[in-house]
């Protein structure tokens, strides 16, 4: 990672924390979509390692801000986030342009949903005796917020590349 990428990653983490804090009262649909927006931008604009770093720290900040229900769920959420950014980075890199980005977002959203549903809903929640409300947070809303955040990122990333005079 070069200095430019490290700096951009740090800015994205700061933006992520600010968005989590500011949108916390607005609920999962808004906060989750904003988080996924930052994750997708990190993956598409800065690369896979930037995306992974942002993906891993995100749930721990969410817990500290009172958004994530339990700290022991943070590693599982990080795993879902990592699946999201890795798939987006790989597909948007291999399939250039809007089609690659859209394919990456769609596949990444499905992967994130699948990982979170299997790990959190099917494995961890039964072991932790958590209420059904927590299970509901880690099912279909994860797919929806990942698709929304990724779609907004598809609109923003080309503008960022143009502003920074980088290859499309």
N, C-alpha and C positions, 0 to 999 in steps of 0.2 A: 504494500500500500504506500502510495506517495503522499506527500504533505497535503496536496490538494484534496485527495480522497479522505484523508484523516480529518481535515478541517470540515469538509462537507458532511461527513458522518457525525461529527460533534454537533454541527448546526442542526442536523436532522434529529438527533437525540434531544437537543434543547427544544426544538419545535414540537416533538412528540410529547415531552413532559408538559409543555405549555398547553397544548391541545387537550391532553388528558385532564389537566386541572380545570381549564376553562369550560370544557364540555361535560364534565362530570355530572352536573345536575340535569343534563338533557337526556340521559339514558343511554342504553347500550347501542341503539341504532346510530345515534350521532357520534358518540365517543368511539365506538368500534369502527365506524366508517372512517373517521379521522385517523385513527391509529393505522388502519390498513392502507390509507392513502400515503402516510409517511413511509410505511414499510415498502409499498410498491414503488414509490419514488426512489427510495434508497436502492432498491434492487435494479431498477431500470436506468437510473441516472448515474449512480456511483458504483454499481457492480455487486456481485454476489456477496463478497466479504463485508461490505458496508451494510448490506441488507441483513446479513446474519447477525452482525453486532447490534444493530437497532432492534432486530427481532428478539434477541435474547434479553436485552435490558428492559424492554417494554413492559412485560408483566410484573417485574419487580418494582418498577416505578408505579404501575397501576395498583399494586398492593399497598405501597407506601402512601398513595393518595386516597386509599379507601375504595378503590374501584373493584379490584379483584377480591373475591370472597375469602380466600384462604391462602396463606403464603405457600403451603405445600402444593397448591395447584400451579404456582408460577412456572416450575420447570416444564410441566405438561403444556402450558400455554406457549411457552417459549418454543417448544418442539413444533407445535402447530404453526407458529409464526415463521419458524425456520423453513418448514416445508413450503409455505406460501412464497417466501422470497426466493428460495432456491429454484423452484419451478418457474417463477416469473423471470428471473435472471437468465436461466438456461434457455427457455423458449423464446423470450424476446431477443436474446442474442443470436440464436440460430435462425429464427424466422424474422428477418428484419422488417421494420415498418409497423404499420398499424395492425396488420394481420398477426404478426409475431407477438406484439404487445397484448392484443386481445386474446390470443390463444394462451399466452402466459398467464394472464389474469384469470381467465376462466378455469384453466387447469389448476392453477395455484389455489384458487378459491375452493375448488372441489377437494384438493389434497388437504388444505388446512381444515376444512370441515370434517373430512374423514378422520384425520389424526386426532382432532379434539374430541370428536364423538366417541371414537374407540377408546382413547386413553382416559379421558375425563369421565364421560357418561357411563361407559361400559366397564371400566376398570377401577378408577379412583373413587368415584362417588359411592358405589356400593360398599367399598371398603371403609369409607369415611363417614357413612351414615348421614349424608347431607340431604337437605330438603329437595323436593322436586323442582323448586324454583331455580336452583343452581344447575340442575340437569338441563332445564329449558334454555338457560343462557349459553350452553355449550352444544346446542344442536343447530337447527336451521338458521338462527340469527347469525351464526358465524359465517355461513355461506353468503347470506345477504350482505352483511357488512364488508366482507372481503370483496364481493363483486362491486359494491358501490365505491369503496375506496380505490380499488384498482381502476375502475372506469374513470374516476376523476383524475387519477394519476396519468392515464393515457392522454388526457387533455393538457395536463400541466407539463409533462416531461419534454414534449417537443418545443415548448416555449422556453424551458430552461436551457435546452441544448442550443437553441437559436441565440438566446441572451448571452450564453457563455461561448458562443461560436464553436460549438463542438459538433462532431459528425452525427447526422441523424440516424 
